[in-house]
Amino acid sequence: MFLTKIALNKQVLTIVTLIIIIISGIASYLTLPRNEDPGFIIRTATVTSSFPGASPDRVENLVTDKIEEVVKEIPELDYIESVSRTGVSTVYVNIKEEYKHMRPIWDALRRKIEKVLFFLPQEITDLIVNDEFGDVYGSIIVIEGEEYDYAQLKDIADDVKDEILKILEVAKVDIYGAQDERIFIEFTNPKLTELRISAEQLKNIIQQTNIIIPGGDIKVQNNRIYMEPSGNFESIDEIKKTLISLPDSNDFIYLEDIVDVKRSYIDPPVVKTRYNGKSALMLAVSMKKRGNIIKLGKELKSLISRLQKAYPYGINFYIPIFQPDDVQKKIREFIFNLSQSIIVVITVMMVALGLRTGFIAASLIPVSMLLSFLFMHWFRVGLDQMSLASLIIALGLLVDNSIVISESIIVHVQSGERIYNAALESTQELFVPLLTSTLTTSAAFLPIYLAQSRVGEYTAPIFIVVSITLFSSWFLALTMTPFLCLKFLKIDSHTQNLNVCDFEFCRRYAKLLNYALKHPYKLILLMSFLFLLSIYAFRFIPNIFMPLSDKAKFMIEIELPEETAIETTEDTVTQLEKYLENTFMINEKRKQGIRNWSIFIGSGAPRFVLTYTPASIDPKYAIFIVNTTNYQIIPDMMKKIRDHVYNNFPDLRIKTKLVQLGASYEAPIEIEISGKSIDKLYEISDKTKAHLASIPGTYNITDDWGPPGKKFVININKPRTLRARITNEDIAVSMLASLSGYDISEYREEDKIIPIVLRATENYRVNLDDIKSISVFSQETGDSVPLAQLADITPIWQPTQIFRIDSTKTITVQSELEEDVTAAEIINQMVPWLQNEQKYWGIGYNWNLRGEADSAKRGINSIKDKLGIAALIIILVLVAQFNSFRKSMIIILTIPLGIIGVIGGLLVIKSYFGFMSLLGMVSLSGIVINNAVVLLEKIKFEINVCGQSPHDAIIIAAQKRIRPILLTTVTTILGLIPLWIGGGPIWEPMAISIIFGLAFATTLTLFCVPVLYSVFFKVKF
């Protein structure tokens, strides 16, 4: 074989190549990008627009509907979600998971939105397309200073942001919690009525005074001189001294004589942030693509340390969310697990094969790992928990190549051949079988890589890394192993023949095999029975698609009743903070508990992990991100927090969540109910919630619409307005100025632009009884009339938010689950009830499952869709290898045998079945195929080369292959034990699946493959 010839004939080249592999592998390992998770593409963009004062139904009809219509024209579109709230429309554009290059799609979306601008109301103030919705901000820095106001903290935050952006690993930095400044001009209706001045007139005067218009230019000799007239406000005092002419008089008064002029912050605030009970600003830092998060973390910590010393006393910096530490901890744990696995495997091989042979076979492990790091660097695969776990999975697979080559060389030498010739003959004999087993094992993982789903993308590095490692092992087994055998292997009469099984265990195996071969159909019936029994027993295994994270971190989401002001939300948050501090905060006496918390009021937090989806702007909403001392105390802590809220805040809805893995959803149980009539949707959702509540294990059952809220409708009396010579616009402008206020101009201060807002004083804005007495000014006559004389004010109830999916109104019923209850158990009870109830809903009303059920369905189906490709590749490779359909069928029939052990192991250990267990079964099938291929090849070798009869060849081959097969099995199982013990909730079920599945499948393979061969080829015993 030419690779082996080069390795043996050009030994200096071989040594240099090995040195290069080792050095390059170490260098690649040190420079590989590091992250906690491999990640997946967020295929969602948002289109947000502001329509001040408009009710949810007006926002839905005039804004949301028109945006959705143009978004539907995007060919890559999967589905649209939208929410219409008072004054705000948010449309979520979700792209099909088969598309990976998002930039052209988002550019097309922007062009579509530009088209719709002409059809939207003129009152739309903002229309923002956010195609960076999926950016992850792995580090959040808090800037806190009790003695400093928001403007001072914002100046500091801007400076810190500039410094952070100088770090090469940083992509962008966003500031959260900053309160924009405003210049408020506040009036009282009686005062303006007395002077016969309207709010509209005040606006016009200020706008005409505060101007920036060039005065032209003139030519003076050879020069051109530009004129700049004064006019714009240079200070707050200038605004106060604005001259106001009185109607029907030549007198003037200053603006400050009739209104209050003050500088403050936006009112009401949109988003506020707090840290450990104090107001603060937060900087969210996003890493650039393929950056090294460990390096970023070191530079960020160094910068914050310098800044803390540079700023005056009272300014404090904290880092409550710091993904670099999480990543470093996770990688350290996996490297430790990997090192343990390698040591265990090498030790087993040394003991089982002897020092020399064990050293030669075991040397393949570290060199294969280093060569894999080199290829990972070339293929842009970073170090994360998926890629590192893949190396552990591949451990048991890669050693088999070296064992088989070493064994074959020893056998040939013991037959009288020179070791050089033995090496060439062995590699020539095993080149194709080892390549076949490598290809089939790699193909078994291929559906994971091809799966068009988030979970598929999340786990895709498993296929890449396992394939890289296996092909590296195959290459080194054909080159490095023969070279080391030539250099170090000493064969004499005392050398143990690895091809001879003379232990009592092997003799017992031979007897049992003989019995099985004489009674083949008994074994086949027994295996069929065990397989069917395991399929039946599968129903008793809990089904959890993806586990929750074991980080010492959790979230608390709270929602107050609809239309709650953000100030009320902040007051509620403050009360909860006191409870957290008094009950759980660590101190001198309490060593286990909460370390710190960060709060975002009025919106979701930045996407601090990939699986977290930020909530949109909502004054009644707040989220706590809580860091604790350890993961084990979190479940009890979350329960106590929920109980405290239920007992003390009856109107408050609360969710406590751990960080999700793999895919994200709002709640484990989500049932979408869609249709046309809002009243009918409320009726159906109420029945659905009542039935969910009757199922044990569910709690905190809500829906995303919430109860209807109150709105006041101003029914304008047309005859009265005509007699008063007042227009509808006069009424709207007067009400807006008296209640919310509106921007009338801008004040410029250095590089700041601060809006000037005209509004009524606080007493007139907050007193419901004074609404009727609002003075409505006629722009035509200058007279004012109380609102009560022009219109009737009627309260009505309406939805405060309208959710739609694909342009259809949709209410989503949500439920949390008790710790020992799975989503699959609840869904199995809900689906029959929903199917029966739908008969009475009428045409046009439908239901759909989301939450964990939808994530599981999408993830599993995405792999099922690609299983045919993997099966086709495996069959083609096997048929090409054996040129026999029957031999290929023997191998394929052995694959289900592993399922028996998987289900048995999960039941014994009381674990669960999920996506990672499915990956374990895929990995297991690769190992089973590998063992079966090598065993069948040995039977073929005994018949064709050694001249044995098929009867004798089956028994001899099985006896000769039992040692390497068992050695591969033992090394794989022992290598996975550290992953089982220390891999956390995500890796435990996969390790269990492979360990128990392989233990059972290997035992059965040693019997079933010979038996099936005898049946398929009609060999009588």
DAZILIN-V228195 format. One record per pair of residues at least 24 apart in sequence whose C-alpha atoms are under 7 Angstrom apart, sorted by the first residue. I is the first residue (numbers start at 1). GAP is how many residues later the second one is. If there is no record, write none. Layout:
BEGIN
I GAP
I GAP
END
This chain:
BEGIN
1 423
1 426
1 427
3 475
3 476
4 420
4 474
4 475
7 472
7 476
8 475
21 349
21 350
22 345
22 348
24 350
25 345
25 346
25 348
25 349
26 344
28 345
28 346
28 349
29 344
32 345
32 350
32 351
33 257
33 258
33 259
33 349
33 350
34 258
34 259
34 260
34 348
34 349
34 350
35 258
35 292
35 348
35 349
36 291
36 294
36 348
36 349
37 347
37 348
37 349
38 346
38 348
38 420
39 419
39 571
40 414
40 417
40 418
42 92
43 51
43 52
44 48
44 49
44 50
44 51
44 89
45 47
45 48
45 49
45 85
45 86
45 87
45 88
46 44
46 45
46 46
46 47
46 83
46 84
46 85
47 43
47 44
47 45
47 81
47 82
47 83
48 41
48 42
48 43
48 79
48 80
48 81
49 39
49 40
49 41
49 75
49 77
49 78
49 79
50 37
50 38
50 39
50 74
50 75
50 76
50 77
51 36
51 37
51 72
51 73
51 74
52 35
53 33
53 34
54 32
54 33
55 31
55 32
56 28
56 29
56 30
56 744
56 745
56 746
59 25
59 28
59 29
59 30
60 24
62 58
63 26
63 57
64 25
64 27
67 46
67 49
70 42
71 38
71 41
79 727
80 725
80 726
81 723
81 724
81 725
82 721
82 722
82 723
83 718
83 719
83 720
83 721
84 717
84 718
84 719
85 715
85 716
85 717
86 714
97 355
97 356
98 354
106 25
135 472
136 150
136 471
136 472
136 473
136 474
137 147
137 148
137 149
137 469
137 470
137 471
138 147
138 148
138 183
138 184
138 185
138 470
138 471
139 145
139 146
139 182
139 183
139 184
140 142
140 143
140 144
140 145
140 179
140 180
140 181
140 182
141 141
141 142
141 143
141 176
141 177
141 178
141 179
142 138
142 139
142 140
142 141
142 175
142 176
142 177
143 137
143 138
143 139
143 172
143 173
143 174
143 175
144 135
144 136
144 137
144 171
144 172
144 173
145 169
145 170
145 171
147 167
150 28
150 29
154 24
169 118
169 119
169 122
169 123
169 127
170 116
170 117
170 118
171 115
171 116
171 117
172 113
172 114
173 110
173 111
173 112
173 113
174 109
174 110
174 111
175 107
175 108
175 109
176 97
176 105
176 106
176 107
177 94
177 95
177 96
177 104
177 105
178 103
179 86
179 87
179 90
180 85
180 86
181 83
181 84
181 85
181 573
182 81
182 82
182 83
182 84
182 572
182 573
182 574
182 575
183 79
183 80
183 81
183 571
183 572
183 573
183 574
184 77
184 78
184 79
184 572
184 573
184 574
185 74
185 75
185 76
185 77
185 572
185 573
185 574
186 73
186 74
186 75
186 572
186 573
186 574
186 575
187 72
187 73
187 572
187 573
187 574
188 572
188 573
189 585
189 586
191 67
193 591
196 51
196 586
196 587
198 579
199 535
199 538
203 541
207 537
207 538
233 514
270 332
271 330
271 331
271 332
272 328
272 329
272 330
273 326
273 327
273 328
274 324
274 325
274 326
275 322
275 323
275 324
276 320
276 321
276 322
277 297
277 300
284 322
293 31
294 30
294 34
297 27
320 276
330 55
331 53
331 54
334 54
337 641
337 642
338 54
340 638
341 633
341 634
341 635
341 637
342 633
344 630
344 631
345 626
345 629
345 630
348 623
356 133
357 132
360 121
360 124
360 125
361 38
361 41
361 42
361 45
362 37
364 35
364 38
364 109
364 112
365 34
368 101
368 104
368 105
369 100
371 101
372 96
372 97
372 100
375 93
386 73
386 75
386 76
387 74
387 75
387 78
390 72
390 75
390 76
391 74
391 75
392 583
392 584
394 72
394 75
394 76
395 577
395 580
396 572
396 575
396 576
397 530
398 72
398 75
399 569
400 568
401 33
401 72
401 73
401 76
402 75
402 79
403 561
404 560
405 72
407 91
407 92
411 86
411 88
419 67
420 66
423 59
427 51
433 501
436 441
436 445
437 492
437 493
437 496
438 32
438 33
440 434
440 486
441 485
441 486
441 489
442 25
443 427
443 430
443 431
444 426
444 478
444 481
444 482
445 477
445 478
446 424
447 416
447 419
447 420
447 423
448 415
450 416
451 411
451 412
451 415
452 410
453 405
453 406
453 409
454 209
455 207
455 208
455 404
456 403
458 204
499 461
500 460
501 458
501 459
510 449
513 494
516 495
517 494
517 504
518 503
520 491
530 370
531 369
534 366
534 369
538 365
541 366
541 371
541 372
542 280
542 370
542 371
543 279
543 281
543 369
543 370
543 371
544 278
544 368
544 369
544 370
545 311
545 369
545 370
546 115
546 116
546 368
546 369
547 114
547 438
547 439
548 110
548 111
548 112
548 113
549 109
549 110
549 111
549 112
550 81
550 434
550 435
551 80
552 75
552 76
552 77
552 78
552 79
553 73
553 74
553 75
553 105
554 71
554 72
554 73
554 103
554 104
554 105
555 68
555 69
555 70
555 71
555 101
555 102
555 103
556 67
556 68
556 69
556 98
556 99
556 100
556 101
557 65
557 66
557 67
557 97
557 98
557 99
558 63
558 64
558 65
558 94
558 95
558 96
558 97
559 61
559 62
559 63
559 93
559 94
559 95
560 60
560 61
560 91
560 92
560 93
561 59
561 90
562 58
562 144
562 147
562 238
563 57
563 146
564 55
564 56
565 54
565 55
566 36
566 53
566 54
569 51
570 31
592 37
593 35
593 36
594 32
594 33
594 34
594 35
595 32
595 33
595 34
596 30
596 31
597 27
597 28
597 29
597 30
598 26
598 27
598 28
599 24
599 25
599 26
600 24
611 49
611 50
611 51
611 52
611 53
612 52
663 192
665 186
665 187
666 185
667 147
667 148
667 149
667 184
668 147
668 148
668 155
668 183
668 184
669 145
669 146
669 147
669 154
669 182
669 183
670 142
670 143
670 144
670 145
670 179
670 180
670 181
671 141
671 142
671 143
671 176
671 177
671 178
671 179
672 138
672 139
672 140
672 141
672 175
672 176
672 177
673 137
673 138
673 139
673 173
673 174
673 175
674 134
674 135
674 136
674 137
674 171
674 172
674 173
675 133
675 134
675 135
675 169
675 170
675 171
676 132
676 133
681 130
685 128
689 124
697 120
697 121
697 124
698 117
698 118
698 119
698 120
699 116
699 117
699 118
700 115
700 116
701 113
701 114
701 115
702 111
702 112
702 113
703 108
703 109
703 110
703 111
704 107
704 108
704 109
705 96
705 97
705 106
708 89
708 90
708 91
708 92
709 88
709 89
709 90
709 91
710 85
710 86
710 87
710 88
711 84
711 85
711 86
712 81
712 82
712 83
712 84
713 80
713 81
713 82
714 77
714 78
714 79
714 80
715 76
715 77
715 78
716 74
716 75
716 76
717 73
717 74
720 70
721 69
725 53
726 52
730 46
730 47
730 48
730 49
731 45
734 42
734 43
738 26
738 27
739 26
823 29
886 130
890 119
890 122
890 123
891 38
891 41
894 111
895 30
895 33
897 104
898 26
898 99
898 100
898 102
898 103
899 98
900 97
901 95
901 96
901 99
901 100
902 91
902 92
902 94
902 95
905 87
905 88
905 91
906 86
906 87
911 78
912 77
913 76
916 70
916 71
916 73
916 74
917 72
917 73
917 76
919 71
920 70
920 71
920 73
920 74
921 72
921 73
924 70
924 73
924 74
928 73
931 34
932 73
932 77
935 26
950 69
951 68
954 56
958 48
969 29
END
